[in-house]
Amino acid sequence: MGRPRDESIDGLVVDACAQLLGEIGRAQLTRQRVARRAGVSLPAVSRRFLSVDDLLLAVASRPRRQRPLPETPGDFEPYLVAVVGDLAGDGWGLGRRGAAELVAAAAGDVRIARALSAAEQAARREPLQVLQTAQDKGHLAAGLDVGLLLDQLIGVVCYRLLWLGEEMTGADLTQLVKHAVSQ
């Protein structure tokens, strides 16, 4: 029986892969570079990840940051600003290039696409519940589709990040959320 697997190495390796993906892109990404960045041996990476695509799968599968829930249903706007910034901005911790590279990897690998979709679906659950509660308490219009609202907000931020190469500031996100929820 071998020694127990050190799970802290997994996290170091996946974080290093995410950083490098944003810095050098997928074409230059190797397990050796990831090992060097993570400060671990190449065999440690190779035992865990058989290929660069396996590393990208692990990056796509990472859970997104969780935000503290608003104290009252009426406090949903600042929460929504933070969540939209996380889900659509740099919630992946990849920056613009890394996010684009991960989406491109998902387009070419069904495993990565499924993992990325599952992670994003999981990240949407709580904000949708917060929006539904705000709507139930009368803080949002009764007929509003809260899923569509969240998707619209994230879509704007993704468009700016991935297509225009612009990151939105907190003030931009606040204005966007205020505009969207006032409709």
C-alpha positions in Angstrom: 0.0 0.0 0.0 1.4 3.4 -1.0 1.6 6.5 1.0 -1.6 8.6 1.2 -2.2 11.1 -1.6 -1.4 14.7 -0.5 -4.5 16.6 -1.6 -2.9 20.0 -1.0 -0.7 19.2 -4.0 -3.8 18.8 -6.2 -4.9 22.4 -5.3 -1.4 23.8 -5.9 -1.3 22.1 -9.3 -4.8 23.2 -10.4 -4.1 26.8 -9.2 -0.8 26.8 -11.1 -2.5 25.6 -14.2 -5.2 28.3 -14.0 -2.5 31.0 -13.5 -0.5 29.7 -16.5 -3.5 29.4 -18.7 -4.1 33.1 -18.2 -0.5 34.0 -18.7 0.8 31.8 -21.5 -2.4 30.2 -23.0 -3.2 26.6 -23.7 -0.8 26.1 -26.6 2.2 26.8 -24.4 0.8 25.0 -21.3 2.7 21.8 -20.3 2.6 19.6 -17.3 6.3 20.4 -16.7 5.5 24.2 -16.6 2.6 23.6 -14.2 4.8 21.5 -11.9 7.4 24.2 -11.9 4.9 26.9 -11.1 3.2 24.7 -8.4 6.6 23.9 -6.8 6.1 20.2 -7.1 7.8 17.5 -9.2 6.7 16.5 -12.7 5.9 12.9 -11.5 3.6 14.4 -8.8 1.7 16.2 -11.6 1.8 13.2 -13.9 0.4 10.8 -11.3 -2.6 13.1 -10.9 -3.1 14.4 -14.5 -2.4 12.3 -17.5 -2.5 15.2 -19.9 -2.9 19.0 -20.2 -6.6 18.4 -21.0 -6.9 16.6 -17.7 -5.5 19.6 -16.0 -7.9 21.9 -17.8 -10.7 19.5 -16.8 -9.7 20.1 -13.2 -9.6 23.9 -13.6 -13.1 23.8 -15.2 -14.4 21.6 -12.4 -13.3 23.9 -9.6 -16.1 25.3 -7.4 -16.7 29.0 -7.8 -16.3 31.5 -4.9 -19.3 31.6 -2.5 -20.5 34.9 -1.4 -22.2 35.6 2.0 -25.9 35.7 1.6 -27.7 39.1 2.0 -29.0 39.6 5.5 -32.4 40.6 4.2 -34.1 40.0 0.8 -34.0 43.8 0.1 -30.2 43.7 0.3 -29.9 41.6 -2.8 -28.3 44.3 -5.1 -24.8 44.5 -3.6 -24.8 40.7 -3.4 -25.8 40.4 -7.0 -23.1 42.9 -8.0 -20.5 40.7 -6.3 -21.9 37.4 -7.7 -22.2 38.7 -11.3 -18.6 39.9 -11.1 -17.6 36.4 -9.8 -19.6 34.3 -12.2 -18.9 36.3 -15.4 -15.7 38.2 -14.6 -12.8 36.7 -12.9 -14.7 34.1 -10.8 -12.6 31.5 -12.5 -9.4 33.3 -11.3 -8.1 33.1 -14.9 -8.3 36.7 -16.2 -9.5 37.5 -19.7 -7.0 35.2 -21.6 -7.4 32.3 -19.3 -11.2 32.5 -19.4 -11.2 32.6 -23.2 -8.7 29.7 -23.3 -10.9 27.6 -21.0 -14.0 28.3 -23.0 -12.0 27.3 -26.2 -10.9 24.1 -24.5 -14.5 23.3 -23.6 -15.5 23.8 -27.2 -13.0 21.1 -28.2 -13.5 18.6 -25.3 -16.8 17.3 -24.2 -15.5 16.4 -20.7 -14.3 19.9 -20.1 -17.5 21.4 -21.5 -19.6 19.2 -19.2 -17.4 20.1 -16.2 -17.5 23.8 -16.9 -21.3 23.7 -17.4 -21.8 21.8 -14.2 -19.6 24.2 -12.2 -21.5 27.2 -13.7 -24.9 25.6 -13.0 -23.8 25.0 -9.4 -22.6 28.6 -9.1 -26.0 29.9 -10.3 -28.2 28.0 -7.8 -27.7 30.3 -4.8 -28.0 33.6 -6.7 -31.1 32.4 -8.3 -32.6 31.5 -4.9 -31.6 35.0 -3.6 -33.3 36.6 -6.5 -36.4 34.4 -6.1 -36.6 35.3 -2.5 -36.3 39.0 -3.3 -39.0 38.7 -5.9 -41.3 36.8 -3.4 -40.8 39.6 -0.9 -41.7 42.2 -3.5 -38.3 43.7 -4.1 -38.4 42.6 -7.8 -41.3 42.7 -10.3 -43.6 39.7 -9.9 -43.5 38.6 -13.5 -39.7 38.9 -13.9 -37.8 35.7 -15.0 -35.0 35.8 -12.4 -33.0 33.2 -14.4 -33.1 35.3 -17.4 -32.2 38.4 -15.4 -29.1 36.6 -14.0 -28.1 35.4 -17.5 -28.5 38.9 -19.0 -26.2 40.3 -16.3 -23.6 37.6 -16.7 -23.9 37.9 -20.5 -23.0 41.6 -20.5 -20.0 41.0 -18.4 -18.8 38.0 -20.4 -19.2 40.0 -23.6 -17.1 42.8 -22.3 -14.5 40.5 -20.9 -14.2 37.9 -23.7 -15.0 39.9 -26.8 -14.1 43.5 -26.0 -11.2 42.7 -23.7 -12.6 45.1 -21.1 -13.1 44.3 -17.4 -16.0 46.0 -15.7 -15.4 48.0 -12.5 -17.5 47.7 -9.4 -19.1 50.9 -10.3 -20.0 49.5 -13.8 -21.4 46.4 -12.3 -23.5 48.4 -9.8 -24.9 50.5 -12.5 -25.7 47.4 -14.6 -27.5 45.7 -11.8 -29.5 48.8 -10.8 -30.6 49.2 -14.4 -31.5 45.6 -14.9 -33.5 45.2 -11.7 -35.4 48.5 -12.2 -37.1 47.2 -15.4 
